């Protein structure tokens, strides 16, 4: 569960950064 949230946040941050 935590892994999924972490992955989602990381993806969002990555897209926001780019």
C-alpha positions as a Markdown table, in Angstrom:
| # | Residue | x | y | z |
|---|---|---|---|---|
| 1 | Unk | 0.0 | 0.0 | 0.0 |
| 2 | Unk | 2.7 | 2.5 | 1.0 |
| 3 | Unk | 4.7 | 1.5 | -2.0 |
| 4 | Unk | 1.8 | 2.5 | -4.3 |
| 5 | Unk | 1.4 | 5.9 | -2.6 |
| 6 | Unk | 5.1 | 6.6 | -2.8 |
| 7 | Unk | 5.2 | 5.6 | -6.4 |
| 8 | Unk | 2.3 | 7.8 | -7.2 |
| 9 | Unk | 3.8 | 10.8 | -5.4 |
| 10 | Unk | 7.1 | 10.3 | -7.1 |
| 11 | Unk | 5.4 | 10.1 | -10.5 |
| 12 | Unk | 3.5 | 13.2 | -9.8 |
| 13 | Unk | 6.6 | 15.1 | -8.7 |
| 14 | Unk | 8.5 | 13.9 | -11.7 |
| 15 | Unk | 5.8 | 15.1 | -14.1 |
| 16 | Unk | 5.5 | 18.4 | -12.2 |
| 17 | Unk | 9.3 | 18.9 | -12.4 |
| 18 | Unk | 9.4 | 18.3 | -16.1 |
